[in-house]
Amino acid sequence: MTNMSLQPKAPLWPLGLMALLFFVVGFVTWANGPLITFVQIAFHISDFRAFLVPAAFYLSYVVFALPASWVAERCGMKRGMVLALLIMAQGILTFARFISWQVYDAALVGLFILGAGLALLQVTINPYVSLLGAPERAAQRIAIMGICNKFAGILAPLVLGTLVMHDISHVSAELSQDISPDHRHAIIAHFTYGLFGPYLGLAGLLVLTALVVARAPLPELQASRKEGASIEKDTKKLSGRVLFGAMALFMYVGVEVMAGDAIGTYGRSFGLPIDQTKFLTSATLASMLLGYISGIIVSPRFLAQEVYMVMTCALGTVLALSAWMTGGYTSVLLVAFLGFANAMIWPTLFPLAIRNSGSAAAFASSVLIMAICGGALLPQAWILLSHSIGFQAAFSLIALVAYGVIGSYGFYWHKQDKKSSG
């Protein structure tokens, strides 16, 4: 096993392959945004039911994060990645098949399987990239991975919007008319079957990627423990630093999904046309891409990564308040700009939370991955709260709480680390 201390610089070949995996993760994850609109039109369901798309996807992280950690420990990171990609391919095929058969609830099972595969992939690739070089540049490496992830996220809505949802406004208009049941069924059948071909190709791409990873000469990495540290001390650090880090990550993923996947619903609440809102996820992801580039330039060269994260949380607070006080395209654009504020949070939070976990690093990673369920629960909380205080106020209120929790965590542990190192 290669010790982290012997990896002062990240090897380019493994880093490049991890970038490919992050691209794959980004594409399948951020396809959820346009899928919310897709299922609303195809199955004529409420916002709450439509948001079961990200809910089924992200809730699987809670169920499978700890088993995924167990699998990763016994199979190793490389075999874990291969298995994860194959599970993801199965999930995508299941989802697409049941969508084409117009069985919505069963299609959600496919997304649950897809999330299980992603849980295993996240448990392996995030610690792997964190350990693949000097720890003070972990956020920078994950930010580079994030660029690949968000670039794929920009492409996913564009690809789905072009290949599958190019005529969604026409389909919506036809279904809103008084037509015969047979005609209605024929329109929906044609619309839903259009998803099967692209998703079949995506499943094949995942299998191909699994074969590439299986044959790639990746170094095995494990977290090194500080000299003299004990397992009991590691466990104590896990109970505080990791658990509060999981809370911060829960809030982060929730607000990230709201700004990315839910922005289409946010825009439609202002009466914006579907032909425009189906691409809004790409706007948020483009903003995140700029945020990653900015983060790579600024941190850690000019600002410590934790300080930069606290500053972006302050920016997110300003943007959320501004979105609340404006309306229409301006408010939607401000929500999209939240992507810039969100970009460097995960690359900073994850390495910060598992820092000094020692032999408990694998378990710590699985606890943090479980926090991804924030992407399932906070958007649903937004939908429910919208009925009471309005969709704008509900959105901004949840975002303000999230940025407060994240910024406080980063500020506190940055000060603690400075004290311990001093």
N, C-alpha and C positions, 0 to 999 in steps of 0.2 A: 504494500500500500504506500502511495506517495504522500509524504507529509506535507501539509500546507506550508510549513516554514521553508521547504525546499522549492517552493514555487513563487519566487519573487516577481516573475513576469508570466503573464498568461500565455500559454502556447497558442499559436494562431490556429492550427488545424482543429483542435478540440473546440476553441472559441467559435470558429466559423460554423462548425456543425451544431453547436448550441444555438447559434443565431438562426439557423434553418429551423430548428425545433421551436424556437420562440415565434418565428414567422407562422408556422403551422398552428401553434396555440392561438395566436392572434386572429388568424382567419376564421377558425371554427368558433372562437369565443365571440367575436364582434359581428358574426352573422346573425346573432340573436336580435340585434336592433331592428333590422328590416323584417325579420321573421315575426315580430310582434304584430306589425301591420298586416303581414301576409295572412296570419291565422285569423285576425279579426275580420278580414274581408271574406276569407274562404269559409269560415265556420260561423260567422255572424254572432260573435261573442262579445262580452263586456270587457272593459279595460282590465278588471281584476282577473278574469279567466285568461285573457291574452298574456298577462304578465306571469302566468304559470310557465311560460317558455323560459325566461331566465330563472324562475324559482326552481323548477325541476332540475335545471342545469347546475345551479350553484348549491342547492341543498345537498346534492350528492357528495360535495366536499366534506360535509359534516359526517356523513355515514362512512365514507371510504378513506378519509385522511389517515386515520390511525392504522387500519389494515394496509393502506398503501405504504406507510412507514415500515410495517412488519415485512412486507414483500420486498421493499428496497433493501432492508438490512440483510435479508437472506439471499436475495438474488444478485445484489450489487446494483450500483446505479445504472450501469450500461444495460444489463438485462431488464432492469425495471423500465427503462425508457422504451425498449423494444416492445415489451408486453403492453405498456401504456398505449403506444401507437396502434397496436392491433385491437385493443379494447375500444379505442376511439373510433376506429374504422367500423367496428360492429355497431356501435351506437349510432353513427351517422346513417348506416344502411337501415337500421331499424326505424329511425325517425322518418327517413325519406319514404320508406315502403308504406308505413301506416298513414303518412300524410297523403300519399297518392291513393290510398284506399279510403281516405276521408274519415279516419278514426282518430280523432284528436287526442283523447285520453291515452290511447296506446302509443301514439307518437311521442308523448311526453316521457314515456319509459325509455325511448331511444335517447332523448336528451339526458336522462338520468344516467344511462350507461356511458354516454359520451363524457359526462362530468366525472364519472368514476375513473375513466382512463386519464382524464386531465388531472385529477387529484394525484394519481400515481406519477404522472409526468412532472407536475409541479413539485412534488416531494423530492424528486431526483434532480431536476435541472436547476432549480433555484439554489440549493446548497452547493451543487457542483460548480456553478458559475461563481458563487461567493468564495469558494475555496480555491478557485483556479487562478491564483496569483496573490499579490499583496493585499492584506485585509483593508488597508486604508483606501484602496482603489476599488473595493467591491461594488460600491454604489455606481461608480463609473462603468464597470463592466456590465452590471445589470441594466444600466441606462442604455448601453449599446444594444443589449438584447431587447430592451424596450422599444428602440427605434424599429427593429425588425418586426416586433410584435404589433406596433401601432401602424407601421406601413402596411402590413397585412390587413389590419383593421380598417384602414382607409379603402383598400381594394375590395374587401368582402361586401360592403353595401353596394359598391359600384357594380361588382360582378352580378350579385343577386338582382339588383335593380334593373340591369340590362338584360340578363338572360331569363330571369323568372318573372320579374315584376314590371316589365316594360309597358304592359297594358293594364296595370292595376286600376287606374282611374276609370278606364272603359269598363272593366269587369265590375267595379263598384257601382257605376252608373246603371249598368244592365241589371244587376241584382236588386237594385233599389226600385226597379219598375215592377209593375203587375204582370208577371209572366207565368207561364204554366210550370208546374212542378218538374216536368220532364226537361223543359228548356233550362230551368234553373240548375237542375242536377248536371246537365251536360256542360254548362258554363263552369261550374265549380270543379267538375271532374277534369276538364281540360286545364284549368288554372292550377290545380293541385298537382297534377301529373307533371307539369313543367318543372317542378322542383326535383323530380327523381333523377333525371339525367345528370345535372350538375353535381348533385350529392353523391351519385354513384362514382363519378370521376374523382371527387374529393376523397372518398373512401379508398379508391385505388392509389391515390397519391400518398395517403397515410401508410398503406402497406408497403409501398416502394420506399418511403422514408425509413420505415422500420428495418427493411433489408439493408439500407445504407448504414444505419447506426449499428446493426448487428455485425457488420464486417469492418467497421471503422476501428483503428487502433487507438482507442481512448484510454488515457491514464486513469487508474483508480485513485480516488481521493478520499480522505477522511479528515475530520476536524482534529486538530492537535490540541491537547490539553496543556494549560499552563503548568510549568514545573511546580510540583508540590501540591497541585490541586487534587482534591478528592472527589469521589462520586457524590458524597453528601453535599459538598459545596456546590457542585454542578446542579444538583437537584434544587438546592436553595435558590440559586440564580434562576432556574427554570420557573419556579413558582411566582417570582415577582416580575422580572424583566420580560419573560416570554408571555405570561398571561396578560399583562397590561399591553404588551405589544400586539397580542392577538385582538384585544379590544380596539386598539387603534386601527389595525388592519381591517377589522370588521366594518368600522365606520368608513374607512377609505374605499374599500371595494364597493360598499353601498353607494357612496356619492359618485364614484367613478361610473358605475352602471347607470345611475340616474342621469348623469351628464351624457353618457354615450348611448345606451340602449333606449332610455326613456325620452330622449330629446325629441323623437318623432311624435310621440304622444303629447309632449309638452307643446310642440308647434301646432299640432292639430287642434289643441284646446283653444288656440287663438284663431282658428278657422283657416289656417294655411292649407293649401292643396296637397293631396297625397303625393302627387308627382314630385313635389319639392321635399316633403318631410321624409320620404323614404331614403333620401341621401344625407340627412342631417347627421347620422352617426359618423359619416366620413368627415364632416366638418369638425366634430369633436376630436376625432382621432388625428386629423391634420394638425389641430392645435396642440395635441399631446406630443406629436412628433417634434414640433418646434420647441416644446418644453424640454424634451430629452436633449435636443441639440444644445439648447441654452445651458442645461444642467451639466453636460459633459464639458462645455467650455469653462464654466464658472467654478464647478466643484470637482476636485478639492483644491484647484490651483489658487483661487482667490478667496473662497469661503469653504469652511468645513461643511461636509454634506448635510449634517444635522441642522446647522444654521441656515443653510439654503432651503431646507425643507420647511423650517418654521416660517421663513419669509414667504414661501409659496402658499402656505396655509393662510397667512395674512392676506395675500392676494386673492385667494379663493373666497375668503370672507367678504372682501370688498365686491367681488364679482357677483356673489350670491345676493347681497343686499341690493346691488344695482339692478339685477334681473328682476327682483321683487318690485322695484319702484318704476320700472319701465314696462313696455308691452310690445306685442307684435314681433316683427323681425328683430328689433333691437334687443328685446329680452331673450329671444332664442339665440342670438349671436353671443350674448354675454354668457349664456349657459354653455355654448360651444367652447368659449374661451376658458371655461373651467378645466378643460383638457390640459391647457398649459400649466395651470396651477397644480393639477393632479400628477403630472408626468413624473416628477422626481420623488414622489412619496413612497411608492413601493420599492424602488431601488435603494432608498435610504432606510426605510422601516425594517425590511426583512433582514439585512445584514446587522442592523442595530439590535434587533430583538434576539438574534441567535448568537450574538457576540459573546465569547467566553463560555458557551454552553458546554464545551468539551465533549465528553462521551455522551452527553444528552442531546447532541446536535440533531440527530435523526428524529428523536421524539419531539424536540422543540420545533423542528420544521413542520411536523405533522400537525401540531397544535396551531401553528400559524396558518397552515393551509386550510384548516377547519374554519378559520375566520373568513374565508372567502364566501361563506354563506351570507355575509352581509349583502352581497349582490342579489340574493333571493329575497331577503326580508325588508330591507329599506325601501326598495321600489314599491313593494306591496303596501308598506306603511304610508308612503306618499299617496298612493291611490286612495287608501281609506281615509287619510287625513284631509285629502282634497275635498271630500264631501262635506266636511265641517267648516274649514277655513278658506277654501279655495285652492286651486292647483298651484298658483304662484307662491302664496304664503307658505303652503305646506312644503313645497320644494326648497325654498330658501331657508326655512326653519330647520329642516333636517340637515341641510348642507352646513349651516352655521354651527350646529352641535358637532357635526363630524369634524370640521376643521379645528374647532376648539379642543376636542379630544386628541387629535393627531398632533397638533402643534404643542400642546402641553406635554405629551409623552416625549417628543423629540427634544424639547427644551430641557426637561428634567434629566433624561439619561445622558444628554450631551454634557451637562454640568457634572453628573456623577462620574462619567468616564474621565473628564478632565481632572477631577479631584484624585481619582485612583491612579492616574498616570503621573500626576504631579508628586 
